[in-house]
Amino acid sequence: MTRKAAILGTMLALALGASACGGSSSSSEGTTTEAGGGGSGGGSASGALEGETGPGFTIEVKQNGEDAESVKAGTYTLKVEDKSSQHNFHLLGPGVDTEVTDVAFTGDKTVKVTLTKGTYTYQCDPHAASGMKGTFKVT
């Protein structure tokens, strides 16, 4: 699982990506929304996932303080700490297409997501091509 951008990708992102990430800065704490769900596989687990993006060109998802490489299907509270107005946090997978934070946002946001079997990608949209993305499997 790739959870941090490679050094080359980071340098490229710094050189090419910064100009593509304008916008005003905003902040919000404790925002909760619901996303995803439905489909086959149904949820059997529940719990918490922690996401983080920035301040550098890093993005990650953890469960119980460890890199989330594989999680059980179910409904989760995903708390994202966005440390940079240059990045966003976007979660994609079966039944889920949720931009948790947008590029201008900094702060914490929480969403509920229902994860079904399959592979999920989390990424910073402006810098995904430079390697600022990762994946985890849901079983």
N, C-alpha and C positions, 0 to 999 in steps of 0.2 A: 504494500500500500504506500503510495506516495503521500506524505502529509506535509512536507515542506518543499518549497521551490528549490531546485538545484541552483548552485552558485551561478552557473551560466544563465539560467533563466532569470535569476534575480537581477543580474547585471543588465540583461536585455530589457527586463521589465522596468528597471530604473531609467534606462535610456529612452525607451519607447513609450512606456505606459503612463508616465507622470503627466504628460501633456494631455492625455485622453481623459483624465480624471478631474475635471473641474467641478464646480458647484459650490454651493454655500454649505457651511457647517451647521449641523443641527444636532441636538442631543435629546435622548429620551431614556428614562429609566423605567424598568418594570413593565413594559408593554407586553401584553399577552394576546395572541391570536391563535386560531385553530387552522390547520392546513392538512391537506392530503387525506388519505383514507380510502376506504372502500376496496373493491376488487377481491380477488381470490387470496387465500392464505390466511385471512382473519387474524386478529391479534390475540396473543396469549400472554405476552409479557407486558410489563409496564415499568416505567422508571424514568431516569433522567439522563440526558446527554448534554455535554458542554461543548460549545463551539467557540472558536476564537479566530479573529482575523486581524492582522496588523500587530504592532505598528510598522514592522518591516514587511517583507513579502512572504509572510507565513500564514497558513490557514490550517486549522486542525479541528477534529472532533474527538472528544474523550468520553469514556464511560467509567465511572468510579476512579477517576484520576489516571486511567490508562488509555492509550490510543485505542479508539474504537475500530477494530478490524472486523469483528463479527458480532452482531447483536441479534437477539431473538425478535421475531415478529411481534408487534404490539404497538401500544400507544405510549409515546414518550413526551416528556417536557424537554424541549431543546432550548437552552439558554445560551445566547450568543453574545459574546463580549467583542464589540467592534471598536478597535483601538485606533482607527485611522479613517479620515474622510477621503482617502484615496481608494478605499476598497469597499466591497460589499460581501455579503455572505448569502450564497444561493445554494439551496439543496434541491437535487433532482433525483428522481428514481421512480419506481412503479407507483403510480397514483399520487406522486408528490412533485410539484414544481413551485417551490416557495422561495422567493427572494426575502429572506428574513430581515436583512438590512440593505439599504441602498447606499450608493457611493458617498453621498454627502453626510450620511449619518455617522455619529460616534456615540457610543454608550452601550447599554445592555438592552436586549429584546428577548422575550421568551415566547415561543410558539409551542402548540401541541401538534404533534405529527403522528399519524398512524402509518407505521412501516410494515409492508408486506414482503414476502420472500423476493429476493433479487439483489441487485447491486445499486447502491446509491452513490452519487457524486456530490461533493460539496466543493464550491469554487468561488473565486472572486472573478466575476464576469470579465472585467477589463483586462485581467492578467492571467486568465486560465490558459491561454495559448503559450504563456511563458512558464507554465508549470505550477501556478498558484491554485492547486486543486488536490483533492484526495478522494479516496473511495472507501466504502465499507460494505460488507455483505450482511444481508438480513436473512436469517435461517428460520 
